[in-house]
Amino acid sequence: MTRIALIHALSHSVAPINAAFERDWPQASRMNLLDDSLSTDLARSGRGLDAAMHERFQRLAQYAVDAGAQGILFTCSAFGPCIEAVAQRHAGLPVLKPNEAMVADAAAGAGKLGLIATFAPTLRSMPPEFPAGMALEPALADGAMDALNRGDGETHDRLIAAQAELLRARGCTRIALAQFSMARARQACELASRLPVLTTVDSAVRALRTRLSG
């Protein structure tokens, strides 16, 4: 049985990606590694992705490999260079950044893409991951992350869906949800916008399954 290591820096990412695996690739065995101090330490230290942070990612990845993982998916997009270094060290197995599969899916489509985030820095860090010249319309679902943090998933989904509806009015032909924690709002976005909605979790599961089943 194929074992996939899911490495999380935020607790909100755990449920959405596991739900996507259960729906689209239930045969895969999953191991979840959560270290929510990664995000806290990154925010507090002011040192960015320094050597110590890189070493922590290497240790997490090595633990996953030692436990038999045949693929690794990181679920927090703030650590791109650390994940890229892990991928170089473990070139023999798929190591995915959280956004790369969804970015590839989006690049294969046509028309303006509405990119919704609930964390403002994501709208600065993520657009450069898309191909140059690709038409993007970013939108922040302000207050949605706070709602999710206090356990109000309904408000979280409603605020994201409202942005999806606005993006349709701005000429977008499809929507992308930028964070793993947002995947739960996909159906609400589809209903509000009447547009196809891409999520990082669905794209990541499909990409891993293709690479490991091919």
Buried (B, 14 or more C-beta within 10 A) or exposed (E): EBBBBBBBBBEBBBBBBBBBBEEBBEEBBBBBBBBBEBBEBBEEEEEEBEEEBBEBBBEBBEBBBEEEBBBBBBBBBBBBEBBEBBBEBBEEBBBBBBBBBBBBBBEEEEEBBBBBBBBEEBBEBBEEBBEEEEEBBBBBBEEBBEBBEEEBEEBBBBBBBBBBBBBBEEEBBBBBBBBBBBBBBBEBBBEBBEBEBBBBBBBBBBBBBEBBEE
